[in-house]
Amino acid sequence: MKASDRGGLDPRGMSEEALVMVASRFRALGEPSRLKLVRAAMSGEKGAGALGEEAGLGQANASRHLQVLVDAGILRRRKEGLQVLYSLADPALPELCKVVCDMVRRGHERASEALAPAPVQESPSQRGKPGRKLRA
C-alpha cells in the first residue's frame, strides 16, 4: 500500500498545519521518560501509578509526562470511577517505535563498524615468515 493510499501520510503533500501537528507528536516522543511511559502502555491500559512505577518515575513526574502524551494525541485517558486509565491512542504506535528503533540499531551498527580498529596487514616481506622475537 502506497503512502497516498493511506490518507496522505506522505509528508511531501502535507499542509504546514499538518506538519506542525506531526512535529508536535515527535517532540512529545523526544523525551526518554515519555518513551518509557509509552512502552509501559504498549502492554495494555493501565492507571497512572502503574505506568509511572513501570517507567521508574515518581507520581508527579509521571503525571506531567502523561499529560504531554495525552495532549499530543499519543495516549488516551479515560476515567473509571475514581481511577484514570491510560492507553495508546493509536494501535500503529508500536509499529512506529519499531521502525525508529530499527533505524537507531542500523545507525549504531554502522558507527560501530566505522570505529572498529582496522585489521593489521602484514607487509609482503613478512608473509610466510615466522614471527621474530624482540630483545628486551
Secondary structure in CASP SS format (residue, H / E / C, confidence):
PFRMAT SS
TARGET T0000
AUTHOR 0000-0000-0000
METHOD secondary structure of the structure
MODEL  1
M C 1.00
K C 1.00
A H 1.00
S H 1.00
D H 1.00
R H 1.00
G C 1.00
G C 1.00
L C 1.00
D C 1.00
P H 1.00
R H 1.00
G H 1.00
M C 1.00
S C 1.00
E H 1.00
E H 1.00
A H 1.00
L H 1.00
V H 1.00
M H 1.00
V H 1.00
A H 1.00
S H 1.00
R H 1.00
F H 1.00
R H 1.00
A H 1.00
L H 1.00
G C 1.00
E C 1.00
P H 1.00
S H 1.00
R H 1.00
L H 1.00
K H 1.00
L H 1.00
V H 1.00
R H 1.00
A H 1.00
A H 1.00
M C 1.00
S C 1.00
G C 1.00
E C 1.00
K E 1.00
G E 1.00
A H 1.00
G H 1.00
A H 1.00
L H 1.00
G H 1.00
E H 1.00
E H 1.00
A H 1.00
G C 1.00
L C 1.00
G C 1.00
Q H 1.00
A H 1.00
N H 1.00
A H 1.00
S H 1.00
R H 1.00
H H 1.00
L H 1.00
Q H 1.00
V H 1.00
L H 1.00
V H 1.00
D H 1.00
A C 1.00
G C 1.00
I C 1.00
L E 1.00
R E 1.00
R E 1.00
R E 1.00
K E 1.00
E E 1.00
G C 1.00
L C 1.00
Q E 1.00
V E 1.00
L E 1.00
Y E 1.00
S E 1.00
L E 1.00
A C 1.00
D C 1.00
P C 1.00
A C 1.00
L H 1.00
P H 1.00
E H 1.00
L H 1.00
C H 1.00
K H 1.00
V H 1.00
V H 1.00
C H 1.00
D H 1.00
M H 1.00
V H 1.00
R H 1.00
R H 1.00
G H 1.00
H H 1.00
E H 1.00
R H 1.00
A H 1.00
S H 1.00
E H 1.00
A H 1.00
L H 1.00
A C 1.00
P C 1.00
A C 1.00
P C 1.00
V C 1.00
Q C 1.00
E C 1.00
S C 1.00
P C 1.00
S C 1.00
Q C 1.00
R C 1.00
G C 1.00
K C 1.00
P C 1.00
G C 1.00
R C 1.00
K C 1.00
L C 1.00
R C 1.00
A C 1.00
END
